Amino acid sequence: MKSFYNKLNVIITIFFLLGILFSAYNLYNLPTELEKISGKIDLSVIMKLAPVLNQTNFILGLTLALGLTAIILALYLLNYTKTAEKIIYVEKSETHKQDEELKEEKNRKADLALQVKSIWANATSIADKKLRYEKVLSNLCMKLEASQGIIYTVKKEKNKQFIELFTTFAYNLPESKLVRYELGEGLAGQVAKEGKKINIKDIPKGYITIISGLGASSPNHLAILPVKENDEIALVVEIASFNEITAENENLIIEALTLEIENPKLAKETLSNKKANSPKEEKSK
């Protein structure tokens, strides 16, 4: 329908222009035509009427010129308005899109913060750091439905850096056994050296074995992630799962294990509150 009206507008404009030209031609030839039509009218009389005819031609020509100018101006303004509306629409669309993206990002961060809080909910009250991280790792693996987890700490002795197994989840290893890797040694050592994550989505069968009461099985997804403190690697975490470890999962792992590093007062405040309340509890008993 809009295309039809646009074509109609063009046709009418063309006819208007042709009408202007035809009217101007007729007015110019009017004296001659009057003489041809009636021989009784003397040419000298017609010449005396010339000023009146010229005035009429001028007024009519000026009117037609103003009309043509008005049409051109209207078409220009219409096109300018449409262009302006398109620009405004695009700007509003972009602004709306940016607002939606900011809103989604804010919601994602809020949701991530809630998940991290739930992972640390029953861990901040544990005084021993190793047991505290063991609980966090357990909660994290349960949240992700992961089958196995390991946290390594980065240590330095005699100008030599290495990673040392700190705590585990569903990993069979005698407590007295010390597990260390030099930077660059193995996948975890490589992550500690380069600071780049590794996410393998098709682990070779038998590379990792999970033993349970139902038997042994091999997960097919493995993520090894660096956790930084002041731009330096502080921890390396391995998570093995039968489900894919997505980018959102990686963010949750990093945020959960960075929480105490970035907010060291978090656990201390909880512990101090618990210790402050414990004498009152004993007295009440």
Summary of the structure (lengths in Angstrom):
residues: 285
radius of gyration: 42.8
end to end distance: 85.8
largest distance: 136.9
contacts: 735
relative contact order: 0.08
helix: 61%
strand: 18%
